[in-house]
């Protein structure tokens, strides 16, 4: 059997992380993995999460199996957190998943079951795992452009590409804090996306991984809520990894939105059938923590706001440092973008120089994790960028 094993390239992100860890230079900077870091360079457990875990440990009664759909309270709380007071809240059918990646794959498997000829349209550039998750379910994938050379959303080019979409295709959009560009649509542009979905009869699929990291949670969800309220049928994947720091707890939801309430039970059964053949049921710990926080969210939302403020402060400081050093205009958009990531307008070779000569590790496409940068490292990064673009 092993004789038939193909040679497979590893994930480029984790390969680069391995290279970073073996780099002996003391001034090295890791801007690879999308995790929040504090001023000391650590990824902390939120104080509110620690309090929740202590409470849950004292209240623990059993580790018995749960339901295939996971923690029911968590599912409804997360649906409410994502959808807010939207009238479409009654249209949701939600189950817990193994993080947002698990939600994306579960919904991909659902699409492959219901409409195997559908093509999923993803942004280019976009989240590195969108394509393999969709293709892993056997779905065709196509792309639409996202960012123009001026560092803005290229909505005209996006819609020109989507003219090739056929009825029943799926449009996968980032709800906020676009990964990797940090470029989000305005509400007016969200309305245009909604109009395009209705015009072409394609299904919106919204990936909500960073709610509360761009602006407050309701503002970050405004575009999602707009397009969902305009749609009879849609999908949502959401995660607690970033906004609660539950990265390795793998805590997320998959939501199917439909105004056909008579089919909700069938949808739930089909989702559970797919997960039963995969991981059976999701782990409860992260969902229990999230549920505890969502019961009385004020302290957690304050802590999340402090994280968001730190990331924005880093953005502004990096943008100012680049401006002070005379960086080209396309680098200054960093100050106006949202969330954890930005896409440096550097070539693959220039990103390699950034690693080899300056010990600064980002992705080959230029993506850097702004939330992983210390304030004390900003001059080092800005100087390195200027050195490279000046050659």
N, C-alpha and C positions, 0 to 999 in steps of 0.2 A: 504493500500500500504506500509506504513512504517513497518508493521509487517514482511514484506518480506525482509527488509534491512539486508544485511549480516554485520558481524563485520569485519571491514577493518583496518588493521594496517596503521598508518600514514607514510608519507615519513620519513625515518630515519634521513636525513639531517636536515629537519626542526624541527623534534622532538629534536634533539641534540641542535639546535640553541635556542629553547625555554628553554632548561635546562641551557644553557650558560647564557641566559639573566636573569634568576632567581638566578644565582650563585652570592653571595654577596662578594666573595673574591676579593679584589682590584687588586691583581696581576694576575687575570685570563687572558688567551690569547685565542682568537678566530682564529682558523686556519681551519674553516669549509667551509664557503661559498666562491665560486670562484670569488671574486672581488679583484681588485687592491686597495691597501691602501697606502697612502703617509706616510712620516716619523712621522706624528702625529696620525696615525691610522685611518684616514678618507678616504672615497672613494670620491675623488673630481670630480666635473664637469670640464672637460678639458677647458682650457682658449679658445681654438679654437672653442669648442662647444658653450661656452657662447657667443662668438662673432657671431657665426652663428645664434644663437637663437635671439640675438638682431637685427641682420639684417633681419631675417625672420619676426620678429614681426613688424618691420617698413614697410615691404613690403607686409604684409598680405592683401589679397583681398577677400578671401572667405573661408568658412569652408564647402562648398558643398561636396557632395559625390564624390569620385574619381572612378577609374576603379577597377574592380574586381582583376586585376593583380597588382594594386598598382601604385606607382610612376614610370612612364616609364623611366625617365631620371636616376633615382636611379638604376633601374634594369640593364640598360646597363652599367652604370658606375661601378657597383659592379661586373658584369660579366668581365669587362675589368680589374678591380683591381685583381680579383682572377685568371683570365686566362692570364693576361699580353698580350704580343704580340704573343701569341701562334696562329698558323694557325687554331687551333680548335675553336677560338673565333666565327667564322662564324657558328659553329655547335650548339651553345647554344640557348636554349629557357628558359627564366628566368622570374619568377614572384616574387613579394615581398611577404614576409610572416611575421607572428607574431614571430619574433626571429628565431634562428636556431632550437629551439625545434619545432616550428610551421612548419618549413621547413622539418625537419625529419619526422614529422607525415604526412604532406601532401604527401611527396614522398612515405611513407609507404602505404598510402591510394591508391596512384597511382599504386604501385606494386601490391597491393591486387586486384585492378581492372583489371590490365593487365595480371597478372600471379599469381593467388591466391595460387598455390601450391609451389611457391618459398620459400626457407628458407633463412633468413637473418643471416649471420655469423658475430658475433660481438666479439671483443677481451675480454679476461678474464685475468686480470681485465680490466674494461673499464668504460666508462661514465655510471653512475648509471641510467640514463634515457633512454639509448638506448633500453634496453629490453622492458620496458613498452610501449614505443612509437611504437615499431614494433608489439608487441603482441596486443596492443590496436587496431591496424588496422586489426587484425585477422591473422597475419603472424606467421609462425613457426620461432623460433629463435634457433640457435646453437652457440657454442663458439669455438674459437681457442685461445691457450695460447699466451701470449705476453712477459712476463718477466721471465727469468730464475733466479735461486737462486743467481747468481753472479751479478744481477742487469743489465743484458744486454738483448737486444731483442732476444728472443728464436725463431729464424726464422725457424729452422729445425722442432721444435715441432709444430709451426704454420702451416707449409706446410703439416706435417703429418696429422694434424686434417683436413685440407682442402681437403685432398684426398677423404673424404667422401662427399664433396660437389657435387651436381649434376648439370647438364646443366640447366641454367636458374636461379640458385641461385644467391644471392647478397652478395658481400663482403663489409662490412662496415669498413672503415679505418679512423683514425684521420689524417688529413692533416699534422699537426705539433703539438708540445707541447702536447703529448699524455696525456689524462686524464684517470687514475690518476698517471701514472708512470713517466711522463716527458721523456720517452724513445722514440726517433724518429728513423725511418729507415734512413740509408744512401741512397744516390741516387742509388747506386748499388743494394741495397735491394729493393728499389722502383721498379727497373727494374725487379727484380725477382717476385715481386707481380704482375706486369703487365703481365709477361710471364705466371704466374700461372693462371691468369684470362683468358688469351687467350687459354691456354692449356685445361682448364676445361670448357670453354665457360660460365663463370660466370660474373656477371655485377659488376663493381666497383661502390661504393657509398662512396663518400668522404665527411667527416664532417670537415668543416673549421671554427672552432670557435675562433682561437687564432692567426690569421695572423698578424705578426709583433711583437708578444710577445716572440718568440723564437730567431729569427734573423730578419733581415730586411724583409719586406713583400715579396719581390721576392724570397729570399732564402727559406722562410717558404712555399712558394707555388710551389717550384721546383718539389717536388715529385708528387704533384697533377697534375701539368702540364704534367709531363712525362707520367703518367698512362692515362690521358685523351687523349693525342695525340696518344697513342697506341690503343685507344678503339674506336669502332664504336658506342657504346651506353654506357652511364654512367649517374650517378646522383651526384649532389653536393648540400650540404646544407651549407650556410655561414651566419655569424653573424657580427654585428657591436657592440655587447654588450661589448666585452673586448677592442678591439683596438680603439674604440671611446668613451668608457665609457657610452654607451647608454643602460645600463642594463634594466632599467624599461620602456624604450621606445619600447622594443620588436621589434627590427629592423633586418630583415634578408632576405635572398633570397633562393628560391628553383630553381635549374637549372637542366634541362634534356639536356644531350648532345647526339646528334645523327647526323650521316652523311647523314641521310635520310631527306633532307630539305623539301621534299614534305609533310611530316607529322608534320612539326612545328606548323602549324595553328591548327591541330587536337589536338596536345599535349597541346597547350595553352588553347584551349577550355575545354579540359578535366580537366586540373589543375584548371581553373576558376570554372568549375562546382562543383568540390570537395569543393573548398573554399566557394562557394555560399551556400552550404548545411551545412557549419560549421560556420565560422565567417563572411561570406559575403566578406568583403574587409578589408585589413590591415589599421591601423592608419597611417597618413601621417607625423606626426611631426618628428619622428626619421629619416624617409627616407629623408625628406626635409633637415634636418641638415646634414646627411651623404652626400647627393648630393652636398650641398654647400661646404663641406670640400673636396670632391673629385674633384670639379671644379678646385681648386687651392690648391693642397694637401701639399705643402712644409712645411708650419707652423705646420699643424697637424702631419705630419710625424716626424718632429723634436720633438714635444711634446711626441709622441708615443715612439720615441727612448729614451727619458729620462725615461719613465716608464719602458721600457725594460731593460735599464741600471741599474735602481734601483733593479729590481727583480734579475738580474744576480749578482749584488753586494751582495745582501742578501744570495743568493745561495753560493757564494764563501766564505762569512764570516761564514755561518753555517757549511759548509764543513770543513773549517779551525778550527773552534771551536771544532768540533767533533774529528778531527784528533789530535789536541793538548791534548785532554782528553783521547786519547787512544781508541777511538771507534772502534768496529770491522770493517773490510774492507768494508762490504756490506753497511754500512752507508755513506761511503765517496763518493759513486756514485752521491750523491746529487749535488756535484759541477759540474758534467758533463751533467746533465739532462737539459731539456729545458722547458720554460714556467712557468705557475703559480703553478703547482702541483708536488709533489713527493710522493712516497709511502714508508713510513718508514717500515723497516722489523721488525715490532712488531706484536705480536699476538693480537687478539681481547681483551683478558684479560689485556695485557700490555697497550693497548690504554685506557682501562677503568682505570687502575692505573694512567696513565698520567692525566686523568681528575680528579679523586677522590683525589689523593694525591698532585698533582702539579698544578691543575686548568688550564691545557692546553687541549684544545678541538680539536681533530681531528676525522676523520671518523673511525669506527670500523675496516675497512680493512687497516688502516695505512695511508690513504691519508691525507696530510696536504697542506694548501694553503700557499706556500712560499711567495706569493705576499701580504699576510695579516700580515706578521711578521715585527715588528719594529727591527731596529738594536739593540736597548737597550734590547730587549727580547731574543736575541740569546743566551747569557750565561745561562739564566733561562731554555730555551728549551734544550740546550746541556747538562747541568748538570742533568736535569730530565731524559733524555735518558740514560745517562751513569749510573745513579742510578738504573734505571729499568733493563738494560741489565746486570748489575753486580750482580744481585741477584741470 
